[in-house]
């Protein structure tokens, strides 16, 4: 099986660290980059083939939701946020899953397994 090329997008350094740590425990996840905002992530998505994005919602400059809406052919997305009130909109954008922070490894793994099915 080919590795799942992933991108982590979150403005909180600790949240990125946790997602990187969780990702490192799953052999077929290949983290291409860990970005502090959607503008950084946009450059990666334009230049690399990305299969899955772990995407925070509330970020400076542009929200994760707004950035996702701007992508022509978005990859799979798992939202990672502290706010449950965006869940409906997240799923309307075809999110694979919606993880609430702090993200436990077992819940992270369940979301990744859902992405593998898609």
C-alpha positions in Angstrom: 0.0 0.0 0.0 1.3 3.4 -0.9 1.8 5.9 1.9 -0.9 8.5 2.5 0.7 11.9 1.9 -0.6 14.2 4.6 -0.4 17.8 5.5 -0.9 19.2 9.0 -2.3 22.8 9.2 -2.7 24.4 12.6 -1.7 27.7 14.0 -0.9 26.2 17.5 2.6 24.7 17.7 1.5 22.2 20.4 -1.4 21.0 18.3 1.0 20.5 15.3 3.4 18.6 17.6 0.6 16.3 18.8 -0.6 15.6 15.3 3.0 14.9 14.1 3.5 12.5 17.0 0.3 10.7 16.4 1.1 10.5 12.6 4.6 9.1 13.3 3.0 6.1 15.0 1.1 5.1 11.8 3.5 3.6 9.3 1.6 4.5 6.2 1.2 8.2 7.0 3.8 10.4 5.3 3.7 13.9 6.7 4.8 16.2 3.8 4.7 19.4 5.9 3.4 20.9 9.1 2.1 24.4 8.4 1.2 27.2 10.8 -1.5 28.7 8.5 -3.5 28.1 5.4 -1.3 30.3 3.2 1.7 28.1 3.9 -0.4 25.0 3.3 -1.7 26.5 0.0 1.8 26.6 -1.4 2.3 22.9 -0.5 -1.1 21.8 -2.0 -0.2 23.7 -5.2 3.2 22.0 -5.6 2.8 18.6 -4.0 0.3 15.8 -4.3 -1.5 15.7 -1.0 -3.9 12.9 -0.1 -5.1 14.0 3.4 -5.1 17.2 5.4 -5.4 17.5 9.1 -7.0 21.0 9.2 -7.7 23.4 12.1 -10.6 25.8 11.6 -9.9 28.9 13.5 -6.6 30.3 12.2 -5.4 33.9 11.5 -5.7 35.3 8.0 -8.1 32.7 6.6 -10.0 30.0 8.4 -9.6 26.3 7.6 -13.2 26.2 6.3 -12.7 29.2 4.0 -9.4 27.9 2.7 -10.9 24.4 2.0 -13.7 26.1 0.1 -11.2 27.9 -2.1 -9.5 24.6 -3.3 -10.5 23.4 -6.7 -10.0 19.7 -6.1 -9.4 19.4 -2.3 -7.8 16.3 -0.9 -9.5 14.4 2.0 -9.8 16.5 5.1 -10.0 15.6 8.8 -10.8 18.7 10.8 -8.9 19.2 14.1 -10.4 21.9 16.2 -11.4 22.9 19.7 -14.8 24.1 18.5 -17.7 21.7 18.0 -20.0 24.3 16.5 -18.4 24.0 13.1 -19.0 20.3 12.7 -22.1 20.5 10.5 -20.4 22.9 8.1 -17.3 20.6 8.2 -19.3 17.6 7.1 -21.1 19.6 4.5 -17.7 20.1 3.0 -17.3 16.3 2.9 -14.9 16.1 5.8 -13.8 12.5 6.5 -14.0 13.2 10.3 -14.0 16.0 12.9 -11.7 15.7 15.8 -12.0 17.8 18.9 -8.9 18.9 20.7 -7.2 17.6 22.7 -7.0 14.7 20.3 -6.4 11.2 21.8 -4.4 8.8 19.7 -7.3 6.2 19.6 -9.6 8.8 18.1 -6.9 10.0 15.7 -6.4 6.4 14.5 -10.1 5.9 14.0 -10.2 9.0 11.8 -7.2 7.9 9.8 -8.8 4.5 9.2 -11.9 6.2 7.9 -9.7 8.1 5.4 -8.1 4.9 4.2 -11.6 3.6 3.3 -12.3 6.6 1.1 
